[in-house]
């Protein structure tokens, strides 16, 4: 992990506070890290020749069937 230092205006620090700014930046950086991971996963799936959309649709359909059986079976019977 790398540590970086940023210059932040006093006005921004007064308005939001250092703790809040650190938390916001950490959350945004975590989102960026997850985007990178998602791209890597997508590239790996494509490299295998599998259809990512078909895989997602299959997983969605299985999850929906599982949900219906678990939570809606008494309604759908």
C-alpha positions in Angstrom: 0.0 0.0 0.0 1.2 3.5 -0.7 0.7 6.6 1.4 0.0 9.9 -0.4 -0.2 13.4 0.9 -2.7 15.9 -0.4 -3.1 19.6 0.0 -6.6 20.5 1.0 -8.0 24.0 1.5 -8.7 25.1 5.0 -12.2 25.9 3.9 -12.9 22.3 2.9 -11.3 21.0 6.1 -13.4 23.3 8.2 -16.6 22.4 6.4 -16.2 18.6 6.4 -13.4 17.8 8.9 -10.4 15.7 8.4 -12.0 12.4 9.5 -14.8 12.8 7.1 -12.5 13.7 4.2 -10.3 10.7 4.9 -13.3 8.4 5.0 -14.7 9.8 1.7 -11.4 9.4 0.0 -10.9 5.8 1.3 -14.4 4.9 0.1 -13.8 6.3 -3.3 -10.5 4.5 -3.6 -12.2 1.3 -2.6 -14.7 1.8 -5.4 -11.9 2.3 -7.9 -10.2 -0.9 -6.6 -13.4 -2.9 -7.1 -13.8 -1.5 -10.6 -10.2 -2.7 -11.4 -11.1 -6.1 -10.1 -14.3 -6.2 -12.1 -12.4 -5.4 -15.3 -9.8 -8.1 -14.5 -12.6 -10.7 -13.9 -14.4 -9.7 -17.1 -11.1 -10.0 -19.1 -10.4 -13.4 -17.6 -13.9 -14.6 -18.5 -13.6 -13.3 -22.0 -10.2 -15.0 -22.4 -11.8 -18.3 -21.6 -14.2 -17.9 -24.5 -17.2 -17.9 -22.2 -20.1 -15.6 -22.8 -20.2 -13.3 -19.8 -23.8 -12.1 -20.4 -25.0 -15.7 -20.6 -23.2 -16.6 -17.4 -24.8 -13.6 -15.6 -28.3 -14.5 -17.0 -27.9 -18.1 -15.9 -26.8 -17.0 -12.4 -29.7 -14.6 -12.2 -32.2 -17.3 -13.2 -30.8 -19.8 -10.7 -30.9 -17.1 -7.9 -34.5 -16.2 -8.8 -35.6 -19.9 -8.7 -33.9 -20.4 -5.4 -35.5 -17.3 -4.0 -39.0 -18.3 -5.2 -38.6 -21.8 -3.6 -37.3 -20.4 -0.4 -39.6 -17.4 0.1 -42.5 -17.6 -2.3 -43.4 -21.3 -2.3 -46.4 -20.8 -0.1 -47.7 -18.0 -2.4 -47.0 -19.7 -5.7 -48.5 -23.1 -4.8 
